[in-house]
Amino acid sequence: MDVERDTVSLGEFRFECGESVPNLEIAYETYGEFTGDNAVLVCHALTGSAHVAGVTRGVGRSRGGGSESSGGGGESGDADRQRAGTVGQARAWWDDVVGPGKAIDTTEYFVVCANVPGSCYGSTGPSSVHPETGEPYGTDFPAVTVEDWTRAQRRLLDELGIPGLHAAVGGSVGGMNAIEWAKRHPDHVERVVAVAAAPRLDPQSLALDGIARRAITTDTNWDGGDYYGPEHPNPDDGLALARQLGHVMYLSKDSMARKFGRRAAGRDTARDAFPADPAAGFFPYRDVESYLDYQSRSFVERFDANSYLYLTRAMDNYDLAAGYEGDVAALAAFDGAALCLSFTGDWHFTTQQSEALAEAFRASGTPTAHHVVDSEHGHDAFLVEPEHVGPPLADFLAEGVDGRAVTDTREEERDAEAFAPVHTSLFGD
């Protein structure tokens, strides 16, 4: 597979908040060959990177413009990882979906994936060095929005000589990024795919994200966001707790019951894992706790706490209707086609929220399908069930809503209800 990994300098960039940076750098990867009308933009989720497919890369997080590598390969390998903008992304996050012969077939499409501003995987963010001060931005970095991500992607595509997109595809907050293309650049994209996404977050998700951010900012090592440099410890405890909360949001009850049950993790007690809690010595240290501890430990080695604050704020703030009378008006200028794909076990971005997005597309006159996957997985289903994501995605990219595997599941359910027989009430005439 023909892969290009690089970073482009976009010069001064003014964010939606009114503040600017003197030079915004965007790390990106491209796959395949551009033929003029075959570009597909893939938008990553909250803590993803530009490394959507291909060869495994190293791990580590951006710290003041550099990286701390925990992978092998020597100095040349580390330098290659930094140039690639894949720092921290040990495995391509959608490698089962993007590539030769896969759903987003890189022998047919020219795929672009860019790390969003505010992240720490190669694009400019809080951990990047301000070129005028020589110090990391920290919380002096401007507030970032999904709208900023979309504008930065448009400028990146301009640099690459790509006037328009065959499709914008994204999962989770990446799906919000994709639908923002239909709103902000309706003439520049033909098809939009929102996987496990919604027009906006619901109050429960807002609340949980707020708790996650408080876990970071109440860590004494956070120090107002000024924790960069070898002499200062990182707010790893706060970031770990935030990530653990995120993992619980991404799993479903069924998947947690199947993976962990109430099993104990070996012979350790809870006090072995949490020595600060002496009363826990009587109780088991459970599998689910062990899993969350492992995941959070690996995460803090590769992600920046300030970036987590910035990106969750961007996701929480997103509202498709912002600046318009409603969702339908926001999508009125888009004359392409849309696919919404959701999962029954996902309580973070529910099928009901995805249907609300699909209804807005339909009401705006957009040919739309909402494909619902019956899944026991939670929000992570869009990453771990490529066999269910791939077929409708591939057919939609090729044929639009007329693709063989593209099923407007919700429309079928409404039709079934409309023609259902009327039963006599059990409680009277």
N, C-alpha and C positions, 0 to 999 in steps of 0.2 A: 504494500500500500504506500503510495506517494504521500509523505507527510512533511509539512514544513512547520517548524516551531520558531517563533521569533517574538520580538517586542517592538512595537511601533511608538514613536513619540508624536503625540497629537498637538504639542505646543500648549499654549494657555487654554485652560478649560474652566468655564464658569458654570457652577452647579446651580440647581434649581433654588437653593437657599440664598443665592446672590453672591456667595464667596467663590473664590477661584484659586487654582494652583497654577504656577508658572509653566509647568510642563506635565501633562498627563501621559503616562506610559501605559499601554495596554498590551498584556501578554496574550498571544493567540496561537492557535494551531489550525492548520488547514489540511484537508485530505482530498485527494483526487485532483482532477483537472477542470479548470473553469472553461466553459464553452460559450459563455455569454448569457445563458438563461437557466442555468442549472444549479445556482447557489442555494444552499440550505444553511441557515444560521441555527446552531444548536445552543440554547441558553441553559447554563448550568444552575443547579439548585444552590441552597444557602451557602454551604461550605465546600462546594465543588470548585473545579479549576477548568482551565482550557484543555486539559488532558482528557478528552472524552473517549479516545480510542487509541489502540496501537500498543507500542512497546511499553513495558513497565518502567517507571521512573523512580527516582529516589525520594526520600522523605526528609522532612525538616521544615522549619518555618522561617519566613522572612523576618529578620531582625535588623532594623536600621539599614535596609537595602541589601543585606547579605542573606546567608542561610546557614543553618546548622544541620549538616547532613548526617544522617545515621545510616546511610547506605554505603556500599562499597564502591570500588571503581577508581579510587585515587583522585588526584586533583583535577585531571582532565574530565573525569566523569562528573565531578561536582560542578565544574564550570559549565558543562553541557546541560546539566539539570537546571542551573540558574538561567542560562540563556533560553531554555525551553519554556520557562515560566510554569513548570510543573512541580515546583518545590512543594513538597508535602503531599502530593497526590501519588501514593505508591502504586495504585492500580487505576487504569483508565476506568472512569466511572460508568460509561455506557458502552463498553467494548462489545457487549453481546448484541447491541442494536446498531452500532455504526461500524461500517467496514465493508470490504468486498463481499458481495452476495448477501449482505445482511439487510435489515429493514431500511435503513438509510444507506443505500448501496453506493459506496465511494467509487465504483466503476461507472456510475451514472451521474452522481451528484458531486458538486464541489462543496465540501462541508467546511464551515468556519465555526470555531468555538473560541470565545474570548473571555478571559477572566475579567470580572466586573470591577470597576473602580471601588475602592474601599476594602477590597480583599487583600490577602497576603500571599497570593500565589503568582506573583510576577507583575501584576498591575499596581499602579500607585494607590497607596492606602495609608492608614495611620502609622504603620511601621516603616514606611519609606522615608528616606532622608530628604528633607527640604533642600533644594539646590542652593538656596540663598543663605541658609543658616548652618548647614552641615549637620543638623540634628534631626532625629526622627520627628515627624509631624505630631504624633500622639493625638491627643484630643483637639489639637489645633487644626486637624484636617477638617475640611468642610463637611457638613451633613450631606449624606448621599441618599438618593432616591432611585426607584426603579426607572423613572423617567430619565435620570442621568445615565443609567446603564444603556438605555436605548439610544440616546443621543451619542454616547461614546461609540457604540457599535456602528451607528450610521457613519461617523467620521472614520472609523477603522475601515469600513467597506469602501469609502471614498478613496482612502489610501491604497487599497488593494485593487481599485479599478472595477468595483462591482456596483453597477447602478441600481440593481433591484434584486429581490430574492424570489426564488421559486417558493420557498417556505421558510417560516420561522417556527421552530419547535422547541418546547421547553417543558420541564417537569417541576412541580412544586412552585417555588417563587420564580423559577425559570419559565414556568407557564405564564405567570403574570407578565414577565418580561416579553414573552412572545405575543400576548394579546395587546401589549402596549404598542407593538409594531403596527397592529391593525388600527389602533387609535391615532398614533402620532405620525406614522408614515404609511397611510392606507394605499397610496399609489406605488409604494416600493416593495410590496409583498403580495404574492398571489394566494398563498395558503397559510393558515395558522393552525398549529396543533398545541393545545393546552392539555398536558397530562397531569392528573392529580393536582389541579389548580382551581382557582376561584377568582371572582372579581374583586374580592377583599377578604381579609381574615374576619372570623367571627369573634365575639367578646371572650370566649373561653381561651382561644389561642392567643389573643392579645394579653390576657391575664398571665398565662403560662410563660410567654416570652418576657413579660415584665419581671416575673420572679427570676427567670434565668439571668437577666441583666443585673438585677439586684445581687445575685450571688457573686457576680464579678466585681461590681463596684463596692461591695462591702468587704471584699478581701483586702486586708491591710496592705498587701503587696501591690495592689492596683495603683495606689498612690496618685489618684487623680488622672490616671492614664499615662503617667511619666515613669515607666518602669523599664525602659530600654537600656541596654548596656550590660556588660558582664558583671559589674559590681552591684547590680540591683536584681533581687529575685523576682521572678514572674508571678503573676496572680494565678498560679496553676490550680489552687484549690477551688477558687471561685469559678474558673473556666471549666474545670472538671464537673462541678455540680451543674453548671448551665448545660453542659453537653449531656449529662445523665438525664436531665429533665427532657431534653430534646429527644433522646432515644426512646423514652417512655411515650412521648407524643407520636413517634413514628411507628410504634408497634401496636398491634391490636390485642384485645383480651385473648382471642383464640390463639394467636401466634405465641403469646407469652406463656399461655398454659401448656402449649405443645412443646415449646423449647425448654421451659424451666420447671413448670409445676411449682410445687412447694419444696423441691429437693434441697438438701443441704449440700454445700460445696466441700466435700471431703470431711475431715475431722475438725476443721477449724471452727472456733466459736466466733460469735460476733465481736467479742472483745479482742480476739487475735487480729481482726481486721480493723477494729476501731479501739485502740488501747486507751483513748481518752474517755471511753465510756465503760467504767468498771462494772456497772450493773449488767452489761451485756454478756458476761461470761457464761451465764446459764443457757443462752439461746444459740441456735445454729446460725452460721454464716451461710446464707442461701445462694443457690446457683444464680438467681436473678441479680443479687447484689454483686456477686463475683463478675458477672458479665458486664454490668454497668461500670464497675471499677476498672476492668480491663479496657473497655472502650474509651473511657475518659482519660486514662493514662496515656493511651496511644494518641488521642486527639490533642492533648496539650503539648505534645512534642512537635506537632506539625501545624498548629493554628495559632493566630494572634488574638488575644483577648479583646483588644480594642476593635479589631475587625469584626469579631462576633457581635459586639455592641452595635456597630455601624450597620451591619448587614441585616440584623434582626429589626432594627428601626426602619430600614428601607422597606422590608417586607410588611411590617405592621402598618406603615403609613400608606401603602398602596391602596388606591381606590379607583377602579376603572371609571367611575362616574365623575371624578374630580374635574372641575372646569366645565361640566355639562349638566344638563337637566337630569340625566340618568344614564344607565348603561347603554340603552338603545341609541340615544343621541350620540354617545361617545363613539359608537361603532358605525354610525350612519354613512360615513364616507368610504368605508371599506367595501369593495365590490368583488372580493375573492371568495374563498370557501374556508370553512372552519371545521375542525374535529376536536371535540372534547372527549377525553378518555379518563374514566374514574374507576374506583375500586370499592366494592361494598364494605370491606373491612377497614377502610380509611376514615378515621374520625377526625383527623386533622384538617383535611380538605375533603369534605364529604361528597357523596354522589349528588345530594341535594344542591350543594353549592355549585357543582359542575353543571347541573341541569339549569340552574339560574343563569349561568354564563351562556349555555347553549340557547336558552330562550331569548336572551338579549341579542345574540347573533341572528336567530331566526326572525325576530321582530324587526331587525334592521334590514331584512331582505337578503341575508347571507345564506347560501346553501350550507346547511349545518348537520352534522351527525354527532350524537352523544353515545359513545360506545362504553357500556358499563361492564366491567369484569367482575364476576363473582369470585371473591378472593378472601381467604382467611388472613392474609397479610394485612398490615396496616398501611401507613403512608409509604413505607419502603417498597411496596409492591411494584411501583413503576421502575425500580432498579433491579429487583430480584425475580421478576416474572417476565423476562423478555419474550417468552413463548406466547404470552398474551398481549404484550405491547406491540411486538413486531408485525404480525400480519395486518391488523387494521392500519397501522402507521404506514407500512409499505404500500398498501393499496390506495390509501388516501393520497400519498405523494404522487402516485402514478395516475390515478383516475379520479381523484376528488371524492365526493360523497357517493359516487357510483361504484367505487371499488368493491370487489367481491367480498372482502372480509370486513368492510366498514358497515357496521350495523347501528342504526339509530335506535338503540335499545329502549330509550325512554318513550320514543314515538310509538313503538310497538306496544309498550305497556299501556299507553293512553288509549290506543285503538282497542286493545283487549277490554279495557274498562268500559269504553263507550258501547261495545256490543255485548257486554256481559248480561245474562238474563237477570230479570228483576225477581227477587225472592220475597215471599210473604214474610212479614215480620214474625219473629218467634213470640213476640210479646203483644200481639193483637192483630187486628185487620190491616 
